[in-house]
């Protein structure tokens, strides 16, 4: 059985792309596949799976040596289970930059394209069967695109992402804006998460000037519900740094989806320094508003420097 999975801190694209591609491999190839996730799901992803009557994939805790796997929505070994290089990686499908560090025992089928969403790539790879997708698979695919593009607001959005999403919405007979707003409302409900849970909910580890940062992003339509927990979040950042031996600092960006801006936490000298140098601002408090900054992949990570 081939296991299909995305990155740690799974979001809607990582989770649903694993489900979509496992479905395709089972229905349209000779391969037996099963989707997996590498962590707890956020509230948006939980809403999407419930909306399309889809079972939550099982948690993948370990990978056996030589086990067949397909990786979607990442090519970064830091975002994958330990022992990934000992697995038999059959395929990688991703829309992020090439990081390096993954090793394979033999040739591997790799598809990487400059679009906003892995599910957009899956749509293209599926080929002719995409014209008659089951509604649940089409719904998951549309959800991925709307999530990763923030309803086409993100600068990562390409015309092809939008074309695919509009065709899927027509197939499903649903209004894109209404559905996207339902998703964002679900994403914004973080009341059940602890401060530490919020910091690890959607985060990636990233080297900045020789220091390893955990870069966390929370996308919401109600940023004040998160910002009101600022003191507790700053305390949790200190605790989390102490627990993680490979993390020097944590950057937390709260993305206001509707205002299209980010509020970044700058509680100490290092966070202030990296934000000032990266975005050309003078940081004078423990938070800084960055107008127009909403994409970690295209705007935040490429800008970070010391």
C-alpha positions in Angstrom: 0.0 0.0 0.0 1.4 3.4 -1.1 1.0 6.1 1.5 0.3 9.6 0.1 0.9 12.6 2.4 1.8 16.3 2.6 3.8 18.3 5.1 3.7 18.6 8.9 1.3 21.2 10.3 -1.1 20.0 7.5 -3.3 22.7 5.9 -6.1 22.3 3.5 -3.9 21.8 0.4 -1.6 19.3 2.0 -4.5 17.2 3.5 -6.9 17.4 0.5 -4.2 16.9 -2.1 -3.3 13.6 -0.4 -6.9 12.6 -0.5 -7.4 13.6 -4.1 -4.2 11.9 -5.4 -4.8 8.7 -3.4 -8.3 8.6 -5.0 -6.8 9.1 -8.4 -4.2 6.4 -7.9 -6.8 3.9 -6.7 -9.4 4.7 -9.4 -7.3 5.3 -12.5 -4.0 3.4 -12.0 -3.0 -0.1 -10.8 -1.6 1.3 -7.6 -3.2 0.8 -4.2 -2.9 4.0 -2.2 -4.0 5.5 1.1 -3.9 9.1 2.3 -2.3 10.1 5.5 -1.7 13.3 7.5 1.3 14.4 9.6 -0.5 16.2 12.4 -3.8 17.7 13.7 -6.0 19.5 11.2 -6.9 23.2 11.4 -10.5 24.3 11.7 -10.7 25.2 8.0 -9.6 21.8 6.9 -12.0 20.1 9.3 -14.8 22.2 7.9 -13.8 21.3 4.3 -13.8 17.6 5.0 -17.1 17.7 6.8 -18.6 19.8 3.9 -17.7 17.2 1.4 -18.4 14.2 3.6 -14.8 13.0 3.6 -13.2 11.0 6.3 -10.1 12.5 8.1 -7.0 10.6 6.9 -5.2 8.5 9.5 -2.2 10.0 11.2 1.2 8.9 9.9 3.6 8.5 12.8 6.5 6.5 11.3 7.8 5.4 7.9 9.3 2.0 7.5 12.5 1.6 5.5 11.7 0.9 1.9 8.0 1.8 2.3 6.3 3.2 -0.9 5.3 6.8 -0.5 4.1 9.7 -2.5 4.8 13.3 -1.3 2.4 16.2 -2.1 2.6 19.9 -1.3 6.2 19.9 -0.1 9.8 18.9 -1.0 11.3 20.0 2.2 12.7 17.2 4.4 12.3 19.4 7.5 8.5 19.2 6.9 8.5 15.4 6.5 8.8 12.5 8.9 12.2 11.3 10.1 13.5 8.5 7.9 11.9 9.9 4.7 15.1 9.3 2.8 15.0 5.6 3.7 11.5 5.3 2.2 10.9 4.4 -1.4 9.7 7.7 -2.7 7.8 7.1 -5.9 6.5 10.6 -6.7 6.7 14.2 -5.5 4.1 16.8 -6.6 4.6 20.3 -5.3 4.3 24.0 -6.0 7.0 25.3 -3.6 10.6 26.2 -4.4 13.1 23.4 -4.6 14.7 23.1 -1.2 17.0 20.0 -1.6 17.9 17.4 1.0 15.6 14.6 -0.1 17.5 11.5 -1.4 15.9 8.6 -3.3 17.0 5.1 -3.9 16.2 5.3 -7.6 14.6 7.5 -10.2 11.5 9.4 -9.0 8.6 11.1 -10.8 8.7 14.8 -9.8 6.2 17.4 -10.8 6.8 21.0 -9.7 4.9 23.9 -11.2 4.6 27.6 -10.5 1.0 27.8 -9.4 -0.6 28.7 -6.2 -1.8 25.3 -5.2 -0.8 21.6 -5.4 -4.4 20.7 -6.2 -4.2 22.8 -9.4 -1.3 20.6 -10.5 -3.3 17.5 -9.6 -6.2 18.8 -11.7 -3.8 18.9 -14.7 -2.2 15.6 -14.0 -5.5 13.7 -13.8 -6.2 14.5 -17.4 -9.4 13.4 -19.1 -11.1 11.9 -16.0 -11.1 15.5 -14.5 -14.2 16.2 -16.8 -16.3 13.8 -14.7 -14.9 14.2 -11.1 -17.0 13.0 -8.2 -18.4 15.9 -6.4 -16.5 15.2 -3.2 -13.2 15.2 -5.1 -14.1 18.3 -7.0 -15.1 20.0 -3.8 -11.8 19.1 -2.1 -9.9 20.4 -5.1 -11.8 23.7 -5.2 -11.3 24.1 -1.4 -7.5 23.7 -1.8 -7.3 26.5 -4.4 -9.5 28.9 -2.5 -7.5 28.2 0.7 -4.0 28.7 -0.8 -5.1 31.7 -2.9 -7.1 33.3 0.0 -10.0 33.6 -2.4 -7.7 34.8 -5.3 -6.3 37.6 -3.0 -2.8 36.1 -2.7 0.0 37.3 -5.1 0.7 33.6 -5.7 -2.6 33.2 -7.6 -2.1 32.5 -11.3 -4.8 32.8 -14.0 -4.7 29.0 -14.3 -5.6 28.6 -10.6 -8.5 30.9 -11.0 -9.7 29.2 -14.3 -9.5 25.7 -12.6 -11.4 27.0 -9.5 -14.1 28.6 -11.6 -14.6 25.4 -13.7 -14.9 23.3 -10.5 -17.4 25.8 -9.0 -19.5 25.6 -12.1 -19.3 21.8 -12.0 -20.4 21.9 -8.3 -23.0 24.6 -8.9 -21.8 26.7 -6.0 -20.9 30.4 -5.6 -17.1 30.8 -5.1 -17.2 33.9 -2.9 -19.9 32.5 -0.6 -18.0 29.2 -0.2 -14.7 30.9 0.3 -16.2 33.1 3.1 -17.6 30.0 4.8 -14.1 28.5 4.7 -12.5 31.7 6.1 -15.0 31.9 8.9 -14.1 28.3 9.9 -10.4 29.1 9.6 -10.9 32.1 11.9 -12.4 30.1 14.8 -9.3 29.3 16.8 -10.9 29.4 20.2 -10.1 25.7 20.8 -6.4 26.1 20.2 -3.8 26.8 23.0 -1.3 29.5 22.3 1.4 26.9 21.6 -1.1 25.2 19.3 -1.6 28.4 17.4 2.2 28.8 16.9 2.5 25.4 15.4 -0.8 25.3 13.5 0.6 26.6 10.2 4.4 27.0 10.5 7.5 26.3 8.6 11.2 26.2 9.7 13.4 28.5 7.7 17.0 29.6 7.8 17.6 33.3 8.0 21.2 34.6 8.2 22.4 31.4 9.8 19.6 31.3 12.4 16.7 28.8 12.2 13.3 30.5 12.5 9.9 29.0 13.0 7.7 31.2 10.7 4.1 30.9 11.8 1.2 32.3 9.9 -2.4 32.6 11.0 -4.9 33.7 8.3 -8.1 35.1 9.7 -11.0 37.4 9.0 -11.1 38.4 12.8 -7.5 39.2 13.7 -8.4 40.8 17.0 -9.4 37.5 18.4 -5.8 36.4 18.0 -4.1 39.8 18.8 -6.1 39.9 22.1 -4.1 36.9 23.2 -0.8 38.7 22.5 0.7 38.4 26.0 0.0 34.7 26.2 1.3 34.1 22.7 4.6 35.9 23.5 5.0 33.7 26.6 4.3 30.6 24.5 6.9 31.7 22.0 9.5 31.7 24.7 8.4 28.3 26.0 8.4 26.8 22.5 11.9 28.0 21.7 13.2 26.4 24.9 11.5 23.1 23.9 12.8 23.1 20.3 16.6 22.7 20.1 16.7 23.5 16.3 14.8 26.8 16.6 16.5 30.1 17.4 13.4 32.4 17.1 9.8 32.4 16.2 8.1 34.9 13.9 4.3 35.1 14.1 2.3 36.8 11.3 -1.4 37.3 11.7 -2.9 37.8 8.3 -6.0 39.9 7.9 -7.6 38.3 4.9 -10.1 41.1 4.1 -7.7 44.0 4.9 -4.9 42.2 3.1 -2.2 43.0 5.7 -0.1 41.2 8.3 0.5 42.0 11.9 3.9 40.5 13.0 4.9 40.0 16.6 8.2 41.7 17.5 8.7 41.1 21.2 12.5 41.2 21.3 15.6 42.6 19.7 16.1 39.7 17.2 12.5 39.8 15.9 12.6 43.6 15.6 15.9 43.4 13.7 14.8 40.8 11.2 11.5 42.6 10.5 13.2 46.0 10.1 15.9 44.6 7.7 13.4 42.5 5.8 10.6 44.9 5.2 12.3 48.3 5.5 10.2 49.5 8.5 11.1 51.1 11.8 9.7 48.8 14.5 8.8 50.8 17.7 6.6 48.3 19.6 6.0 44.6 20.1 3.9 44.4 16.9 4.2 45.9 13.4 1.5 46.1 10.7 2.8 45.3 7.2 0.3 46.5 4.6 -0.1 44.2 1.5 1.8 41.3 3.1 -0.4 38.1 3.0 1.7 35.4 1.4 4.3 33.5 3.3 5.6 31.7 0.2 5.9 34.7 -2.1 6.2 37.7 0.2 7.4 36.7 3.7 10.0 34.0 3.4 11.8 35.5 0.3 12.1 38.8 2.2 13.5 37.5 5.5 17.1 38.6 6.2 19.5 39.6 8.9 
